[in-house]
């Protein structure tokens, strides 16, 4: 039975209640200021997404530090957190195997003896800890609230015995290793696909790709998308008329072009009294507007589309998956050519005027389209497995801490 000082899920053999302690009894602040050039230390940063990570151009904020000696050293097995973003989870343990230098703005600290660092590396990032940071954060505005070390030291945490800490820390480390491995495999798969996309379509001005399936030797031809497909956009029924929504016609919006379900459904009246258009499962759907501009997919359902989507139907001698994969390959080029700074909208006329290299043999189109379709399925499977692992970790974080 769970009580206030015992988690819902525990390892067998542990029954003692956890003890409430202030974090100031667990950690002591360290403030070793260094000149990384003199001491030959690498510059690292701290992000919510990646934790302690080597500095990149994106995170290069050295200009904010007025003196070269205003960097802090983070030794191996020391903790680091950003007092302004700790409420978002910007906290980590240095497991790099070396001392690194970070911005002097960050807080560095180490755990006192008889506390397991792996356990606290999990706890400090847990939803429970983040909730506590938010309640203790100081500052006049939410976006300027901070948790400096004297404040952190006052936060109370329920802490098990060292043996149970170690068991929990090891469990989550194994789970994190599984998640990292799954993420690595997914990254490799996506990079592999990008490599094939570059090599299995001809480079600009060339007539054959670098990599081909056996048995195909003919030169490719160049055509405008509009010459080999039919295309159209839809419309949106008035949101003021409630009789237009809540029916049985799936209403596909630009963020749902790859989805098997939709948030909104139209009534027959809503469809008939608008410019919405019907698409069929297997049609190419191309996002024209907003944050999803340039995204493309194959419709998973029969439904209606709005004006932010261009439906593309290849003529009988062309393959949907082949054309869709080429549009995916060209996304960056299309966005940089037609959208200023990534802002604005594309149009049906822009897409129809795009020039695509295409095999004259429909069988080669089918083979290439099928190859990438299967690769996409493998990528989707890995994404689902990664999501399942992340959700599993989230559930354990909720049930294994108090």
Order of alpha helices (4+ residues) and beta strands (2+ residues): beta-beta-beta-alpha-beta-beta-beta-beta-beta-beta-beta-alpha-alpha-alpha-beta-alpha-beta-alpha-beta-beta-beta-alpha-beta-beta-beta-beta-beta-alpha-alpha-alpha-beta-alpha
